[in-house]
Amino acid sequence: MLGRYSLSRTGSFRPENLGQNALAMIGNLCFTMFVIGVLIFTIIAATYEPEDPLFHPSTKITTFLTSNSNATFKSDNTVVKTGEDFMAANQTAFATFINITDVENITENAESDSKMVATAEVTSCEGSLDSPIDCKDPEVFHMMMRAAIEQFKDIHFYRFGKPVRGSNDSSCDMAWRFRPKDGKAAAFYKDYRRFAISRSENCTLSVVGIGDYHTGVNARKRKKNQKAGFEKKPEKQDQGISLPVVGEAVNDTLPVVESESSFSRGKYLIYMGGGDRCKSMNHYLWSFLCALGEAQYLNRTLVMDLKICLSSIYSSLNQDEEGKDFRFYFDFEHLKESASVLDKDQFWIDWNKWQKKDGLGLNLVEDFRVTPMKLASVKDTLIMRKFGSVEPDNYWYRVCEGETESVVQRPWHLIWKSRRLMDIVSAIASRLNWDYDAVHIERGEKARNRELWPNLATDTSPDTLISTLRDKIEDGRSLYIATNEPDTSFFDPLKDKYSTHFLDEYKDLWDEKSEWNSEMTKLNNGNPVEFDGYMRVSVDTEVFLRGKKQIETFNDLTNDCKDGINTCSTSAS
């Protein structure tokens, strides 16, 4: 106790020493505060756990998909954005389309080169009016191209395939690549139709009828050694840019490793377990693309599980649905041609066969905080990321957060929508001649919840819709209505002003007799595939997006906010 008061018992507080002592005390106090501040900061840094972004309010899915933030999202039953949605329309590729004058020019050149032959043909065809139409005849080809361009005025043609014989002696099948004139999507489409051709008494040929979408089945696949048809290529072509071609035959067979030596030389990455299963499609893709991005960063083959679980939010039974296939919803052919991927089941067969024999190493990683940068020097054949059972730390996408976010990029360009589903979209748009307007009308639970959406039910009623659409869509137009209203007869009053169309009018495109059902059953090992809730929403949305005018519920029909009252600024951000 004596030492504690020694300062007051000395002469240090004499008047001549007060200033010096005061400065010393202030210096000691500042140093003490600095030490305490450093200590507090160290404790906070060591114990702080930031809020998981999964519990933050979501912004629009398109916002975070195109941003660099690691913000995630709440469950969302809207259609997921894929690579082609982010591709800028390639104006160079789309600007050079075939005009009727291009066909007339090649026709004139062909005629000038064969005047003598043509005269002989006219003489010899008398008395043979019933002879088969020669679909390989250039004159027939040019005539069919002119007929197609003249009939389908709302699309641009980019390539015509050589005609082939149709179902009888007076029909020819021809395929073409096209795009709607007002198309916004960065994609081409393929159609093949059957042409009915007649020969008059003076031997003149004419097209008397063109079949419906995809009726010219004999022209679907280009035969080996078949000469190319007519294509008008752009003067300058962008290298390295591939565009989806909807309507082409799909080859989504599983890739295989050619040999034991090829397998043993390879490097692989696999994600196991985790809490991503049966989540929304947005969540699934956000995590899957993290894994694919890491595999590309590490220059490894991604071993992927093609079997996925469809979330209950897409099911009419409100139950998660196991046993779905990645290829039901996405373009696996594009993925396997653009990236190095293997099916998990086939990989384990090969691994168990050759792992011990060839001494293949496995590196197990059980902490998502081990970054891809730390794994770059791993020499083992297989890196296995194993995720636990505690959410949200067992979500795959956690690997791509933090410092990894600026290093590993999600390769969106590798994921396209299923071309089989998009072919249904193309078929519906073709039946509407690619000349229709579209309106999206969201009702369902939101219309019944007047606390969060006080005006939605009234604003989407038939009488109000007729009034609202009067200044937006011309009378008599074909109007495609994309809606979650189960009873489409609810919209019958609109038929007095518009030719209305709904998704279920086109059930023949996915029923048991359809080409889609046949291909999907074959893909699913002989088991039929349901046209499920996600497929319905996907097709409905894509048809809507191809309308010449697009009227949205929450932007155009009602002042209510998409996510409920007082959320408009958040929804729009």
HELIX and SHEET records of a PDB file:
HELIX    1   1 GLY A    3  TYR A    5  5                                   3    
HELIX    2   2 SER A    6  ARG A    9  1                                   4    
HELIX    3   3 PRO A   15  ASN A   17  5                                   3    
HELIX    4   4 LEU A   18  THR A   47  1                                  30    
HELIX    5   5 PRO A   53  PHE A   55  5                                   3    
HELIX    6   6 ILE A   61  LEU A   65  1                                   5    
HELIX    7   7 GLY A   83  PHE A   86  5                                   4    
HELIX    8   8 GLN A   91  ALA A   95  1                                   5    
HELIX    9   9 ILE A  100  ASP A  113  1                                  14    
HELIX   10  10 LYS A  115  SER A  124  1                                  10    
HELIX   11  11 PRO A  138  GLN A  151  1                                  14    
HELIX   12  12 VAL A  217  ALA A  219  5                                   3    
HELIX   13  13 GLU A  260  ARG A  265  1                                   6    
HELIX   14  14 MET A  281  TYR A  297  1                                  17    
HELIX   15  15 SER A  312  TYR A  314  5                                   3    
HELIX   16  16 PHE A  326  TYR A  329  1                                   4    
HELIX   17  17 PHE A  332  SER A  338  1                                   7    
HELIX   18  18 LYS A  344  ASP A  358  1                                  15    
HELIX   19  19 PRO A  372  LEU A  375  1                                   4    
HELIX   20  20 TRP A  396  CYS A  400  5                                   5    
HELIX   21  21 GLY A  402  SER A  406  5                                   5    
HELIX   22  22 TRP A  412  LEU A  414  5                                   3    
HELIX   23  23 ARG A  419  ARG A  431  1                                  13    
HELIX   24  24 GLY A  444  ARG A  448  1                                   5    
HELIX   25  25 LEU A  456  ASP A  459  1                                   4    
HELIX   26  26 PRO A  462  LEU A  469  1                                   8    
HELIX   27  27 THR A  488  ASP A  496  5                                   9    
HELIX   28  28 LEU A  503  LEU A  509  5                                   7    
HELIX   29  29 GLU A  515  LEU A  523  1                                   9    
HELIX   30  30 GLY A  533  LEU A  545  1                                  13    
HELIX   31  31 THR A  553  LEU A  557  3                                   5    
HELIX   32  32 CYS A  568  ALA A  572  1                                   5    
SHEET    1   A 4 VAL A 164  ARG A 165  0                                        
SHEET    2   A 4 SER A 171  PRO A 180 -1                                        
SHEET    3   A 4 ILE A 155  PHE A 160 -1                                        
SHEET    4   A 4 PHE A 230  GLU A 231 -1                                        
SHEET    1   B 4 VAL A 164  ARG A 165  0                                        
SHEET    2   B 4 SER A 171  PRO A 180 -1                                        
SHEET    3   B 4 PHE A 188  ARG A 199 -1                                        
SHEET    4   B 4 LEU A 205  ILE A 210 -1                                        
SHEET    1   C 4 VAL A 164  ARG A 165  0                                        
SHEET    2   C 4 SER A 171  PRO A 180 -1                                        
SHEET    3   C 4 PHE A 188  ARG A 199 -1                                        
SHEET    4   C 4 VAL A 245  VAL A 246  1                                        
SHEET    1   D 5 VAL A 341  ASP A 343  0                                        
SHEET    2   D 5 THR A 301  MET A 304  1                                        
SHEET    3   D 5 TYR A 268  GLY A 273  1                                        
SHEET    4   D 5 LEU A 382  PHE A 387  1                                        
SHEET    5   D 5 LEU A 362  VAL A 365  1                                        
SHEET    1   E 2 LYS A 307  LEU A 310  0                                        
SHEET    2   E 2 GLU A 321  ASP A 325 -1                                        
SHEET    1   F 4 SER A 499  HIS A 501  0                                        
SHEET    2   F 4 SER A 478  THR A 483  1                                        
SHEET    3   F 4 ASP A 437  ILE A 441  1                                        
SHEET    4   F 4 GLN A 550  ILE A 551  1                                        
END                                                                             
